[in-house]
């Protein structure tokens, strides 16, 4: 088939972008032809390994056509961005006009047999309206569900178009149920395909024996990812020997807050900035413990990558995380319950100390286990990881494609 792939933000610096690239690589291996439309800043065309640059069209932000930064699916992105909730009506009109022109050009040039878009949000809705006769599926990544709840002025328009999708691809069963409830899409249209990791890149390696225990966090330096609470919780385990590696970027006051909190930890925090997949893999292979204290995720693939590299895990007990890791992780996986949230991705102020203590208890437990074993553990994570290779994930995606006819 000829597949037109769509993503409205930068395809090289987010989890959904990594997902899209993996899908395109697997589609190529299976004999499909691919074409990509994506958003980029100021004409800075990204290098996407395995993606044919001649079969891409980009919507350029921060220029004459769209005089504002790329609009991100998260309120805090690892690059300069705007929020959907802050766009003025005339800016939204500019956004939709630019994507309409580029999508129309892509369909005219490529003549796709089907469209695979990412995020149940504005650009996907626009494509559904423009091309009602082309079979179309959309992958949900979780950030779209948050936008649907926090931008009610756009939700009605988006929801109507998304209900006309031929199929929706969900990461987990719990996410499928949430999609069905929020968007009023029949569960019969929603396919649970999961998310994958690159088993060739992310694999176990011999780790140096602690101390110190090497702790790793990878993601945006933001409140929604729980980074400030992680940094405060580590104050409670200063009696144990550890070093924290922060891989990822942040912007604005939230990133400054993370750096200020890190300075209070006595030089035990290393900032790595944004890393390539290869560099992240190398860092995971030397790390003993991976931590993801996020308040809102679909299925964080970084947890699978870390587990594949032999890391123990501490993560918040989000529905998708529990579905994949909760039953089979054993002592290798500590899940921390979240308190009631004031907003989709923020706790009540009164519960912050409780959350910090809960994180500290799990961290202390994992740190103690790692120190007791001298870091020479062998993970039995194969049961968890087996369904989550990209080959397996794309096999399920392709079954959804075949059902469109």
ZIGIHU-V291966 format. One record per helix or strand. SS is the DSSP state (A for helix, B for strand). FROM is the first residue (numbers start at 0). TO is the last residue. Records with the same first field share a line. If there is no record, write none. Layout:
SS=FROM-TO ; FROM-TO
This chain:
B=1-6 ; 32-40 ; 55-60 ; 70-71 ; 81-82 ; 113-117 ; 134-138 ; 166-169 ; 189-191 ; 196-196 ; 212-217 ; 241-246 ; 268-272 ; 288-291 ; 311-315 ; 332-335 ; 340-342 ; 345-346 ; 388-388
A=14-28 ; 52-54 ; 83-85 ; 88-109 ; 121-129 ; 142-149 ; 151-161 ; 172-182 ; 186-188 ; 226-236 ; 251-262 ; 276-285 ; 300-307 ; 318-324 ; 329-331 ; 348-372 ; 381-387 ; 389-401
